[in-house]
Amino acid sequence: MRDLQKRKPLLLAIAALVALAPLLFAACNDGGAGVGNTPPAGEPNVSFTLRTTSDGGFAFVGVGGDIDGQRNPMLQVEAGDIVEVVLENGDGVEHDLSFPDFGVTSPRVAQRDAKTTLKFEAGEEGGFKYFCTVPGHRQAGMEGDIVVGEGGAASEPTTGADIVREPTDLPAPIGDRGPQTVQIELEAVEVEGQLAEGTTYTYWTFGGKVPGPFLRVRDGDTVELTLANAPDSLNTHSIDLHAVNGPGGGAAVTSVTPGEEKTFTFKALNPGLYVYHCATPSVPHHISSGMYGLILVEPEGGLPPVDHEFYVAQGELYTLGDFGDQGLQEFDHEKLLDEAPEYFVVNGAVGSLTDQYPLEVDVGDSVRIYYGVGGPNFTSSFHVIGEIFDRVYNQASLTTPPMTDVQTTTVAPGGATAVEFTVDVPGTYILVDHALARLERGLAGYLIAEGPDNPDAFHEGHAD
């Protein structure tokens, strides 16, 4: 993994994009229990001071005592304690502090060194969260744990399997070879996977990862595809490949019950980049739970060579719980019908291409990103902040001239694109859907470029 310090500018950029709330409260408040709350009787017997920072991303930093200098420190108290927390503004950006499980939220402080104080009584034992409620700030890092008594739920979050498909997990280019018969084997796997920190979801997948495997053939190949369904699955699954000319894209002959497998054969007749997905009713339920991927049908002779190819796919998840709720989340069919997802993600999970598997390149490298949208409902406005696409294969057509010099490209659900660019300047670049509220529901990726500065292209300060 490359130097994590390269990501600092990104966290600040996310915060700047989403922290647009107006200044709603006075800059300084030197007492009280918080907005709309009555302070508990008695003097505090436990006190903490937290100071806000924007250095390396938004966070609370402990001041004094055992938490001194710690980012988002864990606060340890006992049941029945009267707790006082002082919030200091350390960066001149508007913040507040909320302990929702204890019914207290501070006024917002918006000037450097402004302070406000919260006071509450710690109730039952357990692990709970504190965070900033200013839009985007919690997602940008302003969240910590408070543990009452011996309860350790906050320090022992629910975990699941890693279902994230690494963006580098795709076959090498086919290049200049003739048509041949290609055999592909896929397995439908149901698994409780990690959706976000402390949050899991029962994913339905092709091969245990989201998206499914990147399939790569060439125009004219004969493809023999076998779909198996894991014996421990609870549902029937199938596959519809948009690259197939035939009933249901293959779904009509691949409906497999748990422990079963079926095979069909098709000829790749049209070059392009195509989505595939499960087509078993309820189709959008199967898709949103992770059953989608991309198949590339290369044109004769292949695509122009690049230094790096990456595989990225966008989707939505509809959970009974709200965004950020902890524990195992169940699918919510009503939210699906209302097209009201709790999560927007790339490669299956929150933090997939930021904390886990960022895209890594060097300055001067040429990059191609294969970008698909499983959906099932929302169109993406794919954009890389700080880059311009040199070439875009519009709607994933590989046989028409690519568009050039494009800022943002539209990708429909069940659609795809391929974009190419060369990285000119070192730094961290953010992959987003430019419907930017989706940043706050988990959709972001990093492309980290290392190498020498390029002041002719970009530098801080005045022109020479």
VEXDREN-2710 file (C-alpha; in Angstrom, 1 decimal):
% VEXDREN-2710
k/r/px/py/pz
1/MET/0.0/0.0/0.0
2/ARG/1.3/3.4/-0.9
3/ASP/1.9/6.2/1.6
4/LEU/-1.5/6.9/3.3
5/GLN/-0.5/10.5/3.7
6/LYS/-1.3/10.9/0.0
7/ARG/-5.0/10.6/1.0
8/LYS/-5.1/13.7/3.2
9/PRO/-6.0/16.1/0.4
10/LEU/-8.8/13.8/-0.6
11/LEU/-10.5/13.8/2.8
12/LEU/-10.4/17.5/2.9
13/ALA/-11.8/17.6/-0.6
14/ILE/-14.7/15.4/0.4
15/ALA/-15.4/17.6/3.4
16/ALA/-15.3/20.7/1.2
17/LEU/-17.8/19.2/-1.3
18/VAL/-20.4/18.1/1.2
19/ALA/-20.1/20.6/4.1
20/LEU/-22.4/23.2/2.7
21/ALA/-24.7/23.7/5.7
22/PRO/-25.3/27.4/6.7
23/LEU/-24.1/28.8/10.0
24/LEU/-27.1/28.0/12.1
25/PHE/-25.9/28.6/15.6
26/ALA/-23.8/31.1/17.5
27/ALA/-20.0/30.7/17.3
28/CYS/-19.5/30.3/21.1
29/ASN/-21.6/28.8/23.8
30/ASP/-19.9/28.4/27.2
31/GLY/-22.4/26.1/29.0
32/GLY/-25.5/24.0/28.9
33/ALA/-26.4/20.4/28.2
34/GLY/-26.8/20.8/24.4
35/VAL/-29.6/21.7/22.0
36/GLY/-33.0/21.0/23.3
37/ASN/-31.9/19.1/26.4
38/THR/-32.1/19.5/30.1
39/PRO/-28.8/19.0/32.0
40/PRO/-28.8/16.3/34.6
41/ALA/-28.7/17.1/38.3
42/GLY/-25.4/17.0/40.0
43/GLU/-21.9/18.1/39.2
44/PRO/-19.9/16.2/36.5
45/ASN/-17.5/13.5/37.9
46/VAL/-16.0/12.7/34.4
47/SER/-14.7/15.4/32.0
48/PHE/-13.3/15.2/28.5
49/THR/-12.1/17.9/26.0
50/LEU/-12.3/17.3/22.3
51/ARG/-10.8/19.8/19.8
52/THR/-11.7/19.7/16.1
53/THR/-9.1/19.4/13.4
54/SER/-9.0/19.4/9.6
55/ASP/-5.3/18.2/9.4
56/GLY/-5.4/14.9/7.5
57/GLY/-9.2/14.9/7.3
58/PHE/-11.8/16.0/9.8
59/ALA/-11.6/14.5/13.3
60/PHE/-11.9/15.2/17.0
61/VAL/-8.6/15.2/18.9
62/GLY/-8.4/14.5/22.6
63/VAL/-7.0/17.2/24.9
64/GLY/-5.4/16.3/28.2
65/GLY/-5.5/13.1/30.3
66/ASP/-5.4/9.7/28.8
67/ILE/-6.9/10.8/25.5
68/ASP/-4.4/13.6/24.8
69/GLY/-3.5/13.7/21.1
70/GLN/-5.7/10.8/20.1
71/ARG/-7.9/11.2/17.0
72/ASN/-11.5/10.3/17.7
73/PRO/-10.5/8.9/21.1
74/MET/-12.6/6.2/22.8
75/LEU/-14.2/7.7/25.9
76/GLN/-14.6/5.3/28.8
77/VAL/-17.1/6.0/31.6
78/GLU/-19.2/4.1/34.1
79/ALA/-23.0/3.7/34.3
80/GLY/-24.4/6.6/36.3
81/ASP/-21.5/9.0/35.7
82/ILE/-22.3/12.6/35.1
83/VAL/-20.2/13.3/32.0
84/GLU/-19.0/16.7/30.8
85/VAL/-17.6/17.1/27.3
86/VAL/-16.0/20.4/26.1
87/LEU/-15.9/20.9/22.4
88/GLU/-13.2/23.3/21.1
89/ASN/-13.1/24.5/17.5
90/GLY/-9.5/24.0/16.3
91/ASP/-9.8/24.7/12.6
92/GLY/-12.3/27.5/12.1
93/VAL/-14.8/25.2/10.3
94/GLU/-18.3/24.8/11.6
95/HIS/-18.8/21.7/13.7
96/ASP/-20.9/20.3/16.5
97/LEU/-20.9/17.2/18.7
98/SER/-23.7/14.7/19.2
99/PHE/-24.2/11.8/21.6
100/PRO/-27.5/10.7/20.2
101/ASP/-27.9/7.7/22.5
102/PHE/-27.8/10.1/25.5
103/GLY/-30.1/12.7/23.9
104/VAL/-27.6/15.5/23.6
105/THR/-26.3/17.5/20.7
106/SER/-24.2/20.7/21.1
107/PRO/-24.7/24.0/19.4
108/ARG/-22.5/24.5/16.4
109/VAL/-19.2/26.4/16.8
110/ALA/-17.8/28.1/13.8
111/GLN/-14.9/30.2/14.9
112/ARG/-11.4/29.0/15.9
113/ASP/-11.1/28.5/19.6
114/ALA/-14.8/28.8/20.2
115/LYS/-16.1/26.4/22.8
116/THR/-19.3/24.7/23.9
117/THR/-20.1/22.2/26.7
118/LEU/-22.2/19.1/26.9
119/LYS/-23.4/17.4/30.1
120/PHE/-25.3/14.2/30.3
121/GLU/-25.8/11.1/32.5
122/ALA/-24.4/7.8/31.3
123/GLY/-27.1/5.2/31.3
124/GLU/-27.0/1.5/30.7
125/GLU/-23.7/-0.3/29.9
126/GLY/-22.7/-0.7/26.3
127/GLY/-20.9/0.8/23.3
128/PHE/-22.2/4.0/21.6
129/LYS/-21.1/6.5/19.0
130/TYR/-20.4/10.2/19.1
131/PHE/-20.0/12.3/15.9
132/CYS/-20.4/15.7/14.2
133/THR/-23.9/16.2/12.6
134/VAL/-22.9/18.8/10.0
135/PRO/-23.6/17.2/6.7
136/GLY/-20.7/15.2/5.4
137/HIS/-18.5/15.6/8.5
138/ARG/-19.2/12.2/10.0
139/GLN/-18.5/10.6/6.7
140/ALA/-15.3/12.5/6.4
141/GLY/-14.0/11.1/9.7
142/MET/-15.6/12.9/12.7
143/GLU/-16.9/9.8/14.6
144/GLY/-15.7/8.1/17.8
145/ASP/-16.8/5.6/20.5
146/ILE/-18.0/6.1/24.0
147/VAL/-18.1/2.9/26.2
148/VAL/-20.2/2.8/29.3
149/GLY/-19.0/0.2/31.9
150/GLU/-17.6/-3.0/30.5
151/GLY/-19.8/-2.8/27.4
152/GLY/-17.5/-3.1/24.4
153/ALA/-19.9/-3.1/21.5
154/ALA/-18.3/0.1/20.1
155/SER/-14.8/-1.4/20.0
156/GLU/-16.0/-4.8/18.7
157/PRO/-18.0/-4.0/15.5
158/THR/-19.9/-6.6/13.5
159/THR/-17.7/-8.0/10.8
160/GLY/-18.3/-10.1/7.7
161/ALA/-16.4/-11.5/4.7
162/ASP/-14.5/-9.2/2.4
163/ILE/-16.7/-9.1/-0.7
164/VAL/-14.9/-6.3/-2.5
165/ARG/-13.5/-7.1/-5.9
166/GLU/-10.1/-5.5/-6.2
167/PRO/-10.0/-3.1/-9.2
168/THR/-6.9/-4.8/-10.5
169/ASP/-8.6/-8.2/-10.6
170/LEU/-9.2/-8.6/-14.3
171/PRO/-7.6/-10.8/-17.0
172/ALA/-4.8/-9.5/-19.3
173/PRO/-5.7/-8.1/-22.7
174/ILE/-6.4/-10.7/-25.4
175/GLY/-4.7/-8.7/-28.1
176/ASP/-4.2/-10.1/-31.6
177/ARG/-5.4/-13.7/-31.7
178/GLY/-8.1/-15.5/-33.7
179/PRO/-11.5/-16.6/-32.5
180/GLN/-11.5/-19.7/-30.3
181/THR/-13.8/-21.6/-27.9
182/VAL/-13.6/-20.1/-24.4
183/GLN/-14.9/-21.9/-21.3
184/ILE/-16.2/-19.8/-18.4
185/GLU/-17.3/-21.2/-15.0
186/LEU/-19.2/-19.0/-12.5
187/GLU/-20.8/-19.9/-9.1
188/ALA/-23.6/-18.1/-7.3
189/VAL/-22.6/-17.6/-3.7
190/GLU/-24.6/-16.1/-0.9
191/VAL/-22.4/-14.6/1.9
192/GLU/-22.7/-12.3/4.9
193/GLY/-20.2/-9.6/3.8
194/GLN/-18.8/-6.4/5.2
195/LEU/-20.8/-3.4/3.9
196/ALA/-19.3/-0.7/6.2
197/GLU/-17.5/-0.5/9.5
198/GLY/-19.7/-2.4/11.9
199/THR/-22.3/-3.2/9.3
200/THR/-22.9/-6.4/7.3
201/TYR/-25.3/-7.5/4.6
202/THR/-26.2/-10.8/3.1
203/TYR/-24.8/-10.4/-0.4
204/TRP/-25.8/-12.6/-3.4
205/THR/-22.8/-12.8/-5.6
206/PHE/-21.0/-14.3/-8.6
207/GLY/-18.0/-15.9/-7.0
208/GLY/-18.2/-14.3/-3.6
209/LYS/-17.1/-10.8/-4.7
210/VAL/-18.9/-7.7/-5.9
211/PRO/-18.9/-7.1/-8.8
212/GLY/-18.6/-10.6/-10.3
213/PRO/-15.5/-11.7/-12.2
214/PHE/-14.4/-9.5/-15.2
215/LEU/-15.1/-11.8/-18.2
216/ARG/-12.9/-11.2/-21.3
217/VAL/-13.4/-12.7/-24.7
218/ARG/-13.0/-11.4/-28.3
219/ASP/-15.3/-10.8/-31.2
220/GLY/-16.1/-14.2/-32.8
221/ASP/-15.3/-16.3/-29.8
222/THR/-17.6/-19.2/-29.0
223/VAL/-18.3/-19.1/-25.2
224/GLU/-19.3/-22.1/-23.2
225/LEU/-20.6/-20.8/-19.9
226/THR/-21.4/-22.9/-16.9
227/LEU/-23.3/-21.4/-13.9
228/ALA/-23.4/-23.3/-10.6
229/ASN/-25.3/-22.5/-7.5
230/ALA/-23.5/-23.2/-4.2
231/PRO/-25.1/-26.0/-2.2
232/ASP/-25.6/-23.8/0.9
233/SER/-27.5/-21.1/-1.1
234/LEU/-31.1/-20.4/-0.1
235/ASN/-32.2/-19.0/-3.5
236/THR/-32.4/-19.9/-7.1
237/HIS/-30.1/-17.8/-9.4
238/SER/-29.4/-17.3/-13.1
239/ILE/-27.4/-15.1/-15.4
240/ASP/-28.3/-12.6/-18.2
241/LEU/-25.3/-11.4/-20.2
242/HIS/-26.0/-8.3/-22.3
243/ALA/-23.3/-9.6/-24.7
244/VAL/-25.6/-12.6/-25.6
245/ASN/-27.9/-12.7/-28.6
246/GLY/-30.5/-15.2/-27.3
247/PRO/-33.5/-15.6/-24.9
248/GLY/-33.0/-13.7/-21.7
249/GLY/-29.3/-13.2/-22.5
250/GLY/-28.9/-16.8/-21.2
251/ALA/-31.2/-16.5/-18.2
252/ALA/-33.9/-18.7/-19.9
253/VAL/-31.5/-21.7/-19.7
254/THR/-29.5/-21.0/-16.6
255/SER/-32.0/-21.0/-13.7
256/VAL/-30.2/-23.1/-11.1
257/THR/-31.4/-24.2/-7.7
258/PRO/-28.9/-24.7/-4.8
259/GLY/-26.4/-27.4/-5.6
260/GLU/-27.3/-27.4/-9.3
261/GLU/-25.4/-26.2/-12.4
262/LYS/-26.3/-25.6/-16.1
263/THR/-24.3/-24.8/-19.2
264/PHE/-25.1/-22.9/-22.4
265/THR/-23.1/-21.8/-25.4
266/PHE/-23.2/-18.5/-27.3
267/LYS/-21.1/-16.7/-29.9
268/ALA/-19.7/-13.3/-29.2
269/LEU/-21.1/-11.4/-32.2
270/ASN/-20.7/-7.8/-31.1
271/PRO/-17.6/-6.1/-29.7
272/GLY/-18.3/-4.0/-26.6
273/LEU/-18.3/-3.7/-22.8
274/TYR/-21.4/-5.3/-21.4
275/VAL/-23.1/-5.8/-18.1
276/TYR/-24.2/-9.2/-16.9
277/HIS/-26.5/-9.8/-13.9
278/CYS/-28.8/-12.3/-12.3
279/ALA/-32.3/-12.4/-13.9
280/THR/-34.2/-14.5/-11.3
281/PRO/-37.3/-12.7/-9.8
282/SER/-37.2/-10.4/-8.0
283/VAL/-34.6/-9.3/-10.5
284/PRO/-33.8/-6.0/-8.9
285/HIS/-33.4/-7.7/-5.5
286/HIS/-30.8/-10.1/-6.9
287/ILE/-29.0/-7.3/-8.7
288/SER/-28.9/-4.8/-5.8
289/SER/-27.6/-7.6/-3.5
290/GLY/-24.5/-7.8/-5.6
291/MET/-25.2/-10.1/-8.7
292/TYR/-23.7/-8.0/-11.5
293/GLY/-20.5/-7.7/-13.4
294/LEU/-18.9/-6.9/-16.8
295/ILE/-18.0/-8.9/-19.8
296/LEU/-15.6/-7.3/-22.4
297/VAL/-15.8/-8.5/-26.0
298/GLU/-12.6/-7.1/-27.5
299/PRO/-12.7/-6.1/-31.2
300/GLU/-10.4/-7.9/-33.6
301/GLY/-6.8/-6.9/-32.8
302/GLY/-7.7/-5.8/-29.2
303/LEU/-7.7/-2.3/-27.7
304/PRO/-4.8/0.1/-27.7
305/PRO/-2.4/-0.8/-24.9
306/VAL/-2.3/1.3/-21.6
307/ASP/-0.2/1.1/-18.5
308/HIS/-3.1/0.2/-16.2
309/GLU/-6.5/-1.2/-16.5
310/PHE/-9.0/-1.0/-13.6
311/TYR/-12.4/-2.7/-13.0
312/VAL/-15.0/-0.6/-11.2
313/ALA/-18.8/-1.1/-10.9
314/GLN/-21.4/0.9/-9.1
315/GLY/-24.5/-0.3/-7.3
316/GLU/-27.2/0.5/-4.7
317/LEU/-28.2/-1.3/-1.6
318/TYR/-31.7/-1.1/0.0
319/THR/-31.5/-2.0/3.8
320/LEU/-34.1/-2.0/6.5
321/GLY/-31.8/0.0/8.7
322/ASP/-30.7/3.6/8.0
323/PHE/-27.3/4.4/6.5
324/GLY/-24.7/3.7/9.1
325/ASP/-26.8/1.5/11.3
326/GLN/-24.7/-1.3/12.9
327/GLY/-25.1/-5.0/12.7
328/LEU/-26.5/-7.3/10.0
329/GLN/-28.8/-5.4/7.7
330/GLU/-31.7/-7.0/5.9
331/PHE/-33.0/-6.2/2.4
332/ASP/-36.0/-3.8/2.3
333/HIS/-38.3/-4.4/-0.7
334/GLU/-40.4/-1.3/-0.1
335/LYS/-37.3/0.9/-0.3
336/LEU/-36.4/-0.9/-3.5
337/LEU/-39.8/-0.2/-5.1
338/ASP/-39.6/3.5/-3.9
339/GLU/-36.1/3.7/-5.4
340/ALA/-34.8/5.0/-2.0
341/PRO/-31.4/3.2/-1.4
342/GLU/-29.6/3.6/1.9
343/TYR/-26.2/3.0/0.2
344/PHE/-24.5/3.9/-3.1
345/VAL/-21.2/1.9/-3.5
346/VAL/-18.5/1.0/-5.9
347/ASN/-17.2/-2.5/-5.8
348/GLY/-19.7/-3.6/-3.3
349/ALA/-19.0/-1.7/0.0
350/VAL/-18.3/1.6/1.7
351/GLY/-14.6/2.2/1.6
352/SER/-13.9/-0.4/-1.1
353/LEU/-11.7/1.7/-3.2
354/THR/-10.6/4.2/-0.6
355/ASP/-9.6/2.4/2.6
356/GLN/-9.2/-1.1/1.1
357/TYR/-8.1/-1.1/-2.6
358/PRO/-7.3/2.4/-4.0
359/LEU/-6.2/2.6/-7.6
360/GLU/-2.4/3.2/-7.6
361/VAL/-0.4/4.6/-10.5
362/ASP/2.7/6.7/-11.3
363/VAL/2.8/10.1/-12.9
364/GLY/2.9/9.7/-16.6
365/ASP/1.0/6.4/-16.6
366/SER/-1.9/5.9/-19.0
367/VAL/-5.0/4.5/-17.4
368/ARG/-8.2/2.8/-18.6
369/ILE/-11.1/2.3/-16.3
370/TYR/-13.9/-0.1/-17.2
371/TYR/-16.9/1.3/-15.4
372/GLY/-20.2/-0.4/-15.2
373/VAL/-23.5/0.3/-13.3
374/GLY/-25.3/-2.7/-12.0
375/GLY/-27.9/-0.4/-10.4
376/PRO/-30.6/-1.6/-10.5
377/ASN/-32.2/1.9/-10.6
378/PHE/-29.8/4.9/-10.7
379/THR/-27.9/6.4/-13.6
380/SER/-24.3/7.4/-12.8
381/SER/-22.5/10.6/-13.8
382/PHE/-19.0/9.2/-13.6
383/HIS/-16.3/11.7/-12.9
384/VAL/-12.7/11.7/-11.6
385/ILE/-12.1/14.9/-9.7
386/GLY/-9.0/16.6/-11.0
387/GLU/-8.8/14.6/-14.2
388/ILE/-10.2/15.0/-17.8
389/PHE/-10.9/11.9/-19.8
390/ASP/-8.7/11.9/-22.9
391/ARG/-11.0/9.3/-24.5
392/VAL/-14.5/8.0/-23.6
393/TYR/-15.9/4.9/-25.3
394/ASN/-19.5/6.3/-25.1
395/GLN/-22.0/3.8/-23.9
396/ALA/-19.2/1.2/-24.1
397/SER/-19.2/1.1/-27.9
398/LEU/-15.7/0.0/-29.0
399/THR/-16.3/0.2/-32.7
400/THR/-17.1/3.9/-33.0
401/PRO/-14.5/6.7/-32.5
402/PRO/-14.2/7.6/-28.8
403/MET/-15.2/11.0/-27.6
404/THR/-12.3/13.2/-26.5
405/ASP/-11.7/15.7/-23.7
406/VAL/-14.7/14.8/-21.5
407/GLN/-15.3/15.9/-17.9
408/THR/-18.2/13.6/-16.9
409/THR/-19.8/10.7/-18.7
410/THR/-23.3/9.3/-18.2
411/VAL/-23.7/5.5/-17.5
412/ALA/-27.1/4.1/-17.4
413/PRO/-28.1/1.2/-15.0
414/GLY/-27.3/-1.9/-17.0
415/GLY/-24.8/0.0/-19.0
416/ALA/-21.1/0.7/-19.0
417/THR/-18.3/2.8/-20.3
418/ALA/-14.5/2.7/-20.7
419/VAL/-12.5/5.9/-20.1
420/GLU/-8.8/6.6/-20.7
421/PHE/-6.5/9.3/-19.4
422/THR/-2.9/10.0/-18.6
423/VAL/-2.0/11.2/-15.1
424/ASP/0.1/14.4/-15.3
425/VAL/0.4/15.5/-11.7
426/PRO/1.0/13.5/-8.4
427/GLY/-1.7/13.5/-5.8
428/THR/-5.0/11.8/-4.8
429/TYR/-7.9/11.9/-7.2
430/ILE/-11.5/11.1/-6.3
431/LEU/-13.7/8.8/-8.3
432/VAL/-17.3/9.9/-7.9
433/ASP/-20.8/9.8/-9.2
434/HIS/-21.2/13.5/-9.8
435/ALA/-24.7/13.3/-8.2
436/LEU/-22.6/14.2/-5.2
437/ALA/-25.0/13.5/-2.4
438/ARG/-24.1/9.9/-3.0
439/LEU/-20.7/10.7/-1.5
440/GLU/-22.5/10.7/1.8
441/ARG/-24.0/7.3/1.2
442/GLY/-20.7/5.6/0.5
443/LEU/-19.8/6.2/-3.1
444/ALA/-16.2/7.2/-3.6
445/GLY/-12.9/5.8/-4.8
446/TYR/-9.3/7.0/-4.8
447/LEU/-6.8/7.1/-7.6
448/ILE/-3.4/7.8/-6.0
449/ALA/-0.6/9.0/-8.3
450/GLU/3.0/9.1/-7.1
451/GLY/5.9/10.8/-8.9
452/PRO/7.6/14.1/-9.5
453/ASP/5.8/17.4/-9.4
454/ASN/4.8/18.9/-12.8
455/PRO/4.7/22.6/-12.2
456/ASP/4.0/23.3/-15.9
457/ALA/0.7/21.5/-15.5
458/PHE/-0.2/22.5/-12.0
459/HIS/1.3/24.3/-9.0
460/GLU/0.3/26.3/-6.0
461/GLY/0.7/30.1/-6.2
462/HIS/1.1/32.6/-8.9
463/ALA/2.3/31.9/-12.5
464/ASP/6.0/32.6/-12.9
END
